Amino acid sequence: MILSVGADFLGTWVSPVEFSADYSTNRKVSKDKAEMSRHIQIESMPSITGYKADTRISVKPSEELSSLVDILNVVTGAGAAKNAKVAKAAEELKSAGAGNALVVCGVNSADAQVIVNAINNALGSYGSTITWDRPYNTKQGSDKAIVQLAEGLNNGSVKAVLFLDSNPAYSSPVKGLAEAIKKAELSVSFANRADETAQLCKYVCPDNHWLESWNDLEPKAGVYNTVQPTISKLFDTRPIQETLLKWSGKSGSYYDFIQKYWENNIYGKQTKYSGFWAFWDNAVHDGEIVVDASGSAASFDGASVSASVSNLSAYVATLGDAQVRLYESVAIGDGSWGDNPFLQELPDSVSKVAWGNFIAVNPRWYVKNGYNIDPDFKEKRYAVAKLTVGGESIELPVVGVPGTPEGTFGVALGYGRTSPNHSDLQVGANAFKLLAKSGDSFNTISKASIAKTEATDLVAITQTHFNITLQDLGGVKTRKTVKETTLKEYAKNPAAGNEDRAHIMEEMVTLYYEHTKPGHHWTMVIDLNSCDGCGACVVACNVENNVPVVGKDQVIRAREMHWLRIDRYYTGEADNPDVVFQPMLCQHCDNAPCENVCPVAATNHSSEGMNQMAYNRCIGTRYCANNCPYKVRRFNWYDYQQADAFDKRYGTSNDQNVASEYLGLHEPLTRMVLNPDVTVRSRGVMEKCSFCAQRLQAAKLEAKKDGRLLADGDATVACQTACASGAIVFGDRNDKTSAVAKLFSDERTFGVIEEIHTMPNVLYQTQVRNRDEVKKYDIIDYYHES
């Protein structure tokens, strides 16, 4: 059993890619394995981890802190919990049995973490669900140290400072730090771009990009990784390690230094390879060597628990009714990659907002306080509010996010960058200055006040339909776009939640002829139980297939070009809904409605079951998009990638203003990001998922060179490769031994609106939640309630 208090471990906490893979392992169910872990999330700001939980308990930020004390009291028998749902969760922890439970917390407070340690100790988690053999070497930053740096620079005790992979002038809430950096006698930044801190330093010695350098790292004890350059240097830069070697008077390259270090310090820790060169060649080839490791085992010291409980309780008492919860978005994180347009254009998993941050509030509070100025989302215009914490204020648009408690205001960090060299990337407001100091830490939970301004702002939100339950002439209807069930029901019936599919398949009749697929029949199955909506597949698809970035203005106009999107649906209670994430791409229908309406036969069906696009035949009628029930076809309005241009500065003559204003790929350097194996589309054509046809062809050629048949797993698509949770399975359905063929006939598998007989080749598996509660379906429409 996992209980998380404000820790978005699938999105941003510690090691989310690793945790997503591990988490999904115990969340995959089948007829042979009708069991899964139990996950409870206590949080104030909705996150993808909370939305994936079996039970999500929505509380105010102060209650995140007080719930830790309550859980400790229940688990140790020292008292009771004030919140009934928290009390029930604590009782479940106790009943899970010694060594079968884990509690994690994302609150940046030493007192909160001490209490979590005490809870895990009482549950017997140490040595079972928590081990010491491979401690993490990441996340070693210190709030206390940055305060001491500022003090030392101001009083002259610190005379020199070097900045590597850090940008405290932007991300630190320490007042006056920028001026303090200027006082240093020597200040050097190794940033490979002119970030906010580099602009303050006396010297900038730009480091290579990590794809241009040799490097090594040990992210976890005993896990050693090698990094080798894949491209030549683009600019006049030098690896920081070689800079430091030269400054220290040593000669030789950093590659030689790494190799010698591994020979002297790592080679002897393993027994698999008997010679160093065999060891080194494999380390470089595989990128990783794992050796036995044992962290320093620790014993729990409960001496400080009572003091931490007192400190935390005292801080909770100061928070008042209006509270802010600062968090990192899955796409932008702490802002280090805020100048990456692919990530800026990735819609936030929870809110579906791209290109900037906002103030997340409870939707009912949103309506009650007069922020509902565009209830039908036609204009995508939002009211702007001023949020103040400890004398510092920011102004941002206010967006209603279901699952946010009343009196809670959530703001994402990582936005408001001033250094990116394109104005389109300087979006949002810097919320780091709202971090409040508590002890030696900067707390993400603070007392706040909010005031509505007269201003409004357009928000690039990509999904404005919310729930799958609607009021119609026939009463309350639940659309079967996504399907859900509980583990208890699934154990009794593998088709639970998907019972209607048998009737749908029986009733299918068609006037279309059947496509023959003598060779391959490419098919995809997506497990809704494993998908956490992180969006890695979306970015992977963009980069692999040269999908253009269109910018904030075009996203507001609903012209985003993503071939793959993550739809998010709400079900259940209105104030604390359940959520299902559903990746939606071209369904490659065997009876594709788009194919028979194209007047020039630009969209056609292949002999391998794929819906194809002949770009040079497309004349942009958009009949196919109108006829697609899944709305997964994208019309290319502008020459974003200079496909038609002769002048490198601009697009075609009709696009000059757009090309000069938006983030297009119009320069030789930026065009290096394009995949040479994929066509760059011109304006005026329809685009959509191709099942990464170039990857399929490459896999066929490799098999042909080897003189063998294509095996299951040889051909993979970009979204599948990027999915840490393994939610996407792709393969040849004609190969009856393939994983996708077996999933295609599984009782959990269904097609979206397949009752209209499109016969999609992308199917989904029912979401299963490990809980006993009976689901209530409400109509979630806050924005038209009186």
N, C-alpha and C positions, 0 to 999 in steps of 0.2 A: 504494500500500500504506500502511495506517495501523497504527502500533504505539503503543498507549496503555499507559502505566505508571501505574495507579491514577487515571486521569482519567476520571470518569464524564461524558463530554461529551454523552451523550444525556439525562442526568438532571439534573445539578447544576453542571457545570463551565463557567464563563465565560458561554456563550450557548447553552444547550441547545436552545431552540426553533429557533433559526437553524441550529444544527448538525444537528438531527434532519432538517430539510428538506433540507439539503445532502447529508447522509449517505445518505438514502433515494434521492436522485437517481441515485447510482451503485450502488444495491443493487437497483433494479428490473430484472427480467429479462423477456425475452419471446422468442418464436421468432426475431424479427428482431434481437434484442440479447442473445445468450447470453454476456454478459460482465458482470463486476461487480468492484468494488474488493475488495481482500483486507484483512481486519481481524484483528489479533492483539491480545489484551488480556492484560497481565500485572497481576494484582491479588491482594490478600489478602482484601479484603471483597467478596463478590459484589455486583455492581451490574447495572442494566439494560444498561449498555454492555457489560459483560463477558459477560452472558448472551446478547447479540446478536452477539457476535464469532464469526468463523469458527473461530478457535482461541482458547480461553481457557487461560492458564497460571496455575494456582493456586499462589501462593507466600506465605510468611509476610511480615508487614510489613517486616521487616529486609531480606528478599530483594527487595522492591520497590526499595529503595535500592541494594543491591549489584548488582541486575540492570542498573541504569543504567551502572555502572562496567564490567560485563562486556560490555554492548552496545558501549560506546565502544571497548573494547579490541579486540573482534572487527572492528568497522567500520573502525577505523584500522589494524588489523594489529598492535596493540601487545601482544596476548595472547589468551588463550582464556577462554571462559565456564565457570564451574563447573557450572551447571545445563544439562543437555543440551537441554532444550526452549528455554531462553533462547538458547543457542548457535545452534540451528536458526533461531529467529526473527531473530537478528542476521544470519545468513547470507542469509536471504531479503531483508532490508533491503538488503544489499550488492548482491544480484543483481537487485533491482528496477530498477536503473539510475539515473543522475543525474537528479534532479528528479522522480522518480516515487514518492518515499517521504516519509513524515511521521511524526515521533515527538513525542508529547505526554505530559506528566506532570502528575499532580494532587497531587504531594507539595508541601506548603507549606515548602519549603526553598530558599534562594537557591543553595546548593551543588548541589542536585539540578537546578535549572533551568539553571545554568551548564553542567553536563554534558550536559543535553538539547540546549542550544545547540550544543555541540561535536559531538554526534552528527549533528544536522541539517546543520551546516556540512560535515561529512565526507561526508554523503550528497548534497550539492548541492541541498538543499531551499530555501535562500534564493534568492528571485527566481523560484521555481517554485511549490512547494506552500506556501511562506510568502512573503508579500509585505508591503511597507511602505506601500502606497498608502492603506489605510483602517484604521489602528490603532484598537483599542478604547479608549474613554474610560471604560469601566466598570471595576469591581474595582480601585479606586485606594486602598483602605484600606492602612494601615501598622501592623503590629504594634509596630514600634519607636516610632511616634508615640504610641500609647496608653500605653506604658510611660513615655515622657517626660512625658505629660500628668499621670500619677499622681505622678511625682516632682516636677513643677513645682507641683502643687496642695499637696503635702505640705510643700515647702520655701518656699512663698510666692512663688515667681517667677511663677507663673500665678495671677492674681487673678480672672479672669472666664472663663467657659466657656459656649458655646452648643451645644446638641445638636439636630441636625436629621437625621431619618431614621436615627437610631442609638440603640442601647440598650446601651451598654457595661456598665452596672451588672449586666445579665443575661449578656451574651455575651462579656465580656472575662475572661480568666483571671487578670488582674493582681490580686494580693492587696491588699486594703485600698482598692480604688478607690472603693467606695461611701462610705467615711468621708472619703476625700480630696475627693470632690465636695462634701461638706457643708462643707469648709473654705473653699471659694471665696467671695470677697466677693460675687460676682454669678454666679449659675448660672441659666440659662434653658433650658427644654425647649420645643421647638415640636411635640411629639408631639400628635396629635389624640386620643389615649387615654392613660389614666394608666398608662404602662408603668413598669417597675422603675426606670428612670433619672429619669423625670418626677417620681416620688414623692420623690426626693431633692433636687430643685431648689427654689430659693427662689421662682422664678416659672415658671409654665407659660402660654405664649402659643399656644394650640392652632392649628395650621395647618388649612386646609381639607382635606377629602378631595380626592384628585386628580380625582375626577369633578365637583367643584364649582368648579374653578379654571381660569384660563388658565395655560398654561405652555409652555415649549419646551425642547428638549434636543438634544444631538448625541451619540448613543450610539457612533457611529463617525465618523471624520473624513470630512467632506463629506456626511454623512447628517443632515439637519436635520428634526426633527419638531415639529409643533405639537400642543398639547393644549388642547381647548376644553371648557368646562363643559357637562355634560349634564343636571344637576339643580340646583335651587336649594339654598342652604345649609340644612342640617337643624338646625344649632346655631349658637351665637354664636361663630363662629370667623372667622379672617382669614388670607388667604394670607401665608406668611412673607415673600414678596417685598414685599408692601405694608407689612408691619410694618417691614422694614428700610428701605424708602423713607421712611416717616414718621420713623423714628429718625434717618435721615441728613438730615432737613430738606427732603426733596423732596416735591413735590405731584404729584397725578395718579395714575391707576390703573396697575396692573401691565400690563393689556392695552395701554395706550398706550405703556408703556415697552418691551414686547416688540415692538410694531409699529415703533417708532422704531429699535430696535436692528436689526431685520431689514432695514429700509430702508437703514440706514447701513453694515451689515456683511455682509449675506448677499445682498441683491438684486444687487449688482454682481458676484457670483461666477458668475452664470449668464447665458445669452444667449437662453433659450427665450422669455422674456416681455419685451416692450419697454416696458412700463409697470409701475410698482410695484404699483398696485392690482390689476392682472390677476395679477401674481406672488403678492401676498398672499392674494387670494381663493382661488387654486388651492392655495396652501400650507395654508390653513385647511380647504378642502374635502377635499383628498387626505390631509392629515395628514403629508405628507412631501415634502421637496424634496431631490433628490440633485444635488450639484455635483461638478465635478472636484476631486480632492484628491490630494495626494501627501504621505505621511508622511515623516518624516526618515529617509532611508535610513541604515542602520548597517552597519558592517563587523564581522566577528567578531574579537574580541580573545581569543586563547587563552592569555593570560598567566596567568589565574587558574584554569585548568582543573586543573592538577596540585594546587594547594592545595585546590580543591573536592573532588577525588577523595580526598585525604588526610583532609579534614574529615568527609566522608561515611562513609568506611571506619572512621574512629575512632568515629563515632556508632553505626554498626552493631554494633561490638564491645561496646558497653555495653548492648545491648537484651536479652540473655539469651534464655531459651527461651519465656517467656510474654510476649506482646506485645499491646498494644491498638491498634486502628485506628479512629480517630474519623472519622465521615463525616456528610454531610448527607443526609437523606431527600428523595426527590423531592417529597413532598407538603408537608412543613413547612419544609424548607431550614434557614436559620439561626434559625428561631423567630419571625421577624418576623410571620408569619401564623399563629402558634400559637393565636390566639384565634378562628380561623375554623373553625366546626364542620364545614363541608363538607370541609375539608382533613384535619381530625382523623379523620373517618370514612372517608376514602379509604384502602383497604388498601395497605400498603407493597408496591411492585411485586415485590420480591424475596421477602419473608417472608410476605406477605399478612396482616400484623398491623396493626390500626388502634388508635387511642386510646392512644398511649404508645410509648415506646422500650423496648428490651430489650437483653440481652447476646447477640449472635449467636456461636455456637460451632460447631465441627465436630460433626456428628451422632454419629459413632462415639465421640468424646470425651464427648459428652453422655450416652450410654448407659453408657460405661465408668466414669464418675465419679458415677453414681447420680442423675442429674437426670431420668431417664425415669420420672416418677411417674404419668404418665397416657398410656401408650403407644397407646391407642386414641382419644385426643383426645375422649372423650365429655364430660368435664367441662371441658376446656380449662384445666386447672390446671397451673401450671408452678412448679418450684422457684426460689427466689430466691437470688442469690449477691451477695457483696460484692466489688466490683472496686476495687482500690487502685492509684493511680499517683502516685508522688512524695509520699506522705503524704495525698493527697486520695482520698476513697472515695465511691462511690455504690452503692446496692442496687437491683437490677433483676431481673426474671424472666429465666431463661436459656432461649433458643430455639435449637434445632438448625437450621442453614441449610446445605443441601448446597452444596459448593464452597468452604466456609471451611476453611482448613488447620488441622491440630491445633496447639494452642498459640497460636492467634489469637483475640482477643476483639474483636468489632466493636460499637460503640455509636453510635447516631445522636445528633447534636447537635440543638438546637432545641426540646427538651422541658423539662419542669420549670419552666415559667413560673409565677410567683406573682402576677402582676398581673391576669390576666383576671378579670372580675367574676362568673364562674360557676365553681363548683368542678369541674364536669365538664371544663372546659378546662385545669385545673391538673393535668395528667397527666404521668407519667413523671418522670425525674430529669434535672437539669441537668448535662450532661457537659462543658460548657465548662471547668469547673475542672480537668478531667483533661488539658487541653492543656499540654504540657511545653515550656518555653522552650529553644530551641537557637539560639545566636547572636542575631540580631535578630528571629527568627521564633518563633512558637508552632507546634510540630510536632504533627501529627495521628498520629504514630507514636511509641509510647513503651514502655518496659519496664513490666510490670504484674504484679500478683498477684491471684489469685481464691480466694475461700473460700465454700463452700456454707453457707447459713444454715438455720435451722429453719423459716423463713417460706416460704409459698407464695402465689401470686397467680393470679387468673384473667386470661387474656389473650384479647383480642378478635381472634382469628385467624379468617379467613373461608374459608380453603381448607385442608383437612387431608388431601386426597388428593393424591398427589405424582406418580407416574410413570404412563406409558401402557403399561408392560410388566408383566404379572402372571403368577403361577403358577396354572394351572388344571388340571383333570383331564386335559386334552389336552396338557399341557406348558406351555412358555413361549409366551404369546400377546401380540401387540402390537395394542392397540386403535387403530383408525384415526380417533381423535378429531382428531388433527392428523397431518399428513403431511410428510415431509422427504425431501430428496435433496441431492446435491452438484452443483456447477456442471458438473463433468466429465460426470456422468450426464445432466444436463439438456441439455447441448449435443448429446449423442447422441440423446436422446429427450425431446421436450417434455412427455411424460406421465410422466417419471421420478418415482417416489415415489407416483404416482397411477394406476398401471396397473390397479388393481382396479376403478376406477370404470366402465370400459367394461362389465365383466361385471355390475356392480350395475345399471347402466341397462338392460341387456338383459333382466335377470331381473325387472324391476319389473312387477308386476301389481296390480290394485286392484279392490275392490268398490265404491269410492266413485264418485259421478258427478263429472265434470270441471266445475270452476267456469269460467264464461265471464267474460272480462275485455275488454269491448268498447272501453274507453277506455284507461286507464293500467294498467300492471302494475308496481307499485313493487317494486324489487329492490335488494339491497345485496351487494357483493362486497368482502371484506376480505383484503388481501394480508398473509399472515403474515410475509413477508420484510421488509415495511416496518414493521409494528407493533413498537414497542419496549416496550410495556407501561407507558408513563408514567402512564396514568390520566387524562389531560386530558379524554378523551371521557366518562369516568364523571362527573366533576364538571360538565361542560357539560350532560350529560343531566339531572343532578339539578336544576340551576338552571333550565334551560329548561322542565322538566316538573313543577316543584313537588314533587319527590321529597323526602320528609321526612328530616331527620336524626333517628335514633332513639336515639343515645347508646351508650355502651360496654356497659352491661348488656344491652341488647337485641341488640347485635351478638354478644355471647357466647352468647346464646340462639339464634343463627342467624336472627335476625329483621331483618337489615339489609334496607333497602327498595330498594337499587340496581336500577334497571331494566336496567342494563348492568354487567357485571362483567368483569374481566380474569382469565381462567384461566391458570395457569402450570403447564406440564408438563415433567417431567424425563425425559431419555432418555440413553442412552450410559453412560459410566463412572459408577460409584457415587460416587466421591470427587470427581470434577470433571465433573458432568453437563452435557450440552447442555440448553438450555432453549428452549421455544417458548411465546410469549405468544399467547393467543387471546381476543379480545373476544367475549363471549357475551351475546346479547340474545335477545328473542323472535324466533324464526326465521320467523314469519309463514307458517307451513306452508300450502300449498294443500290438503293433507289433514291438517288440524290435529287431533291426538288430544284436545285440550282442548274442542273445539267440540261433539262429540257426547255428552259426559258432563254438560254443564251442564243441570240440571233446569229452569232458568228462561230458557234461551237468552240469558244475559247476555254470553257470549262468542260472537261470530259472525264470518262471513267477508264482507268487502266485495267489491264488484264490481271493485275495483282491486287485489285480491290481498293485502289486509291483514287480519290477525286483530285484531278490534276488541273493546273492552269497553264495555258499557252499565252504568255504575256504579250507576245507580239501580235496576237490575234484579238486581244481584248480591246474593245473600243469604249469601254466605260459606261455602258448603259445602266449598270447596277441592277438589272433585273434579277440577277442571281442573289444579290444581297437582300433584295426585297422578298424573295421566295424562300430564303433560308430560315427555318424556324428556330435555329440555334444562334443566329446573329453573330457568326464567327468570320464573316468575310469583310475585309477592310479595303476601302477605296483610297488610293494614293492621290491626294489633292495637289501636292507640290513636289518639285524636284529636289527633295531633301538631300540626295546623295550625288548630285551632279551627273545623273545618268544621261541627261539630254544636253548638258551645257558644253560650250566650247571655251568660255571664259572662266578661268578657275575662281574668279572672285565672286561670281554670281551664278544663279541658275539661269534658266531660259528667260527671255525678255519679259515674259508675263509674270515671272517669279522674282524679279530683282529685289523688290522690297522684302519679300519673305526670306529669300536666301541670305540677304545681308543682315536681317534682324534675328532669325532663328538659329538654333544650334544644328546646322546642317553639316554634312561632310564634304566641304567644298575646298579644302586645302590638302596638299599632298600628305602632310603629316597625319591629319585626322583620318584621311582615307585609308591609312594603314590598318585601321581596325576592321576593315571589311574582309569578309571571308572570300578568298578567290575562287572557291568551289561553288559559290552560289551567285546567281544572277542578281545584279543591282537593278531594281525595277525603275522604270521611268514614270513620270506623272501620268495620271489618267487611266491607270489599270487597277484591277482588283487583285488583292493579295490574300493569302490565307495559309494555314498549315499545310506543309507538303509531306508530312511524316519524314522530314529530313531526307529527301530522296537522294541527296548527294552522299549521305552516310550509308544508305542501303546499297548504292552502286559501288562504293568503296569496299564494303564488306563482301559483295559478290566477286569483285576483282581479286581480293585477297584469297578467297576460297578457290577461285579459278587458278591462280598462280600456284597454290598448294596442291592442285589436282584433287580437290575433295568437294563434297556437298556442303552447302551453307548449314552450319550447326546453330541450334538455338542459343541465343546470346551473342552471336557474332555481330549481328546488326542491332545497334542501339540508336535511339534518338536523343537529341540534346536534353530535352526535359527529363527524360528517364535518367540520364547520366548525372544530372545535377540534383536529383531528388535524394536527400539524405535519408529520408524515412522509408524509401523503397516503395512508395505508394503507386508508382507507375510501372506496369509490366507491358512490354512490347514484344511482338514476335510474329511468327508465321502460323496462322490458324490451320493451315493445311498440314502442318507437322503435328500430328496428334499427340506426340510426346512432349511438345513444347509447354512451357509454363502458362503461356497465354491461352492455349487451346483448352487446358484443364480449367482455368479460371472462367473461360467463356461459358462453360456449361455448369458452373457452380450455382447453387441455389441462391446465393447472395447477389448474384450478378444481374444487372438490369440495364436497359437503355433509356435515355432521357426521351420522354414523349414518343416512345417507339410504337405506341398504339396508332400513330398516323402512318406507319409502315414505311418509314425512311430506311429501315434496316441499317442502323449505324454500325460502324466497325470500331467505335470507341464505346465501351461499356463501363459501368461503375458497379462498385460493391457497396451494399447497405452499411450505413453507419451503425455500429453497435456500442452501446454505453453500458458500463458495468454498474448498474444500480437497479433498484426495485421500484422506484417511484413511477406512478402512472402519469403519463404525459398529459398535460392540459394544453389544448390549442386555443390561443387567443388571437385576435386580429390585432396585429401590432401596427397601428396607424396613429401615432401621437400627433401628427402634424395637421390633422383635420378634426381633432376632438375639440369640443367647445369647452 
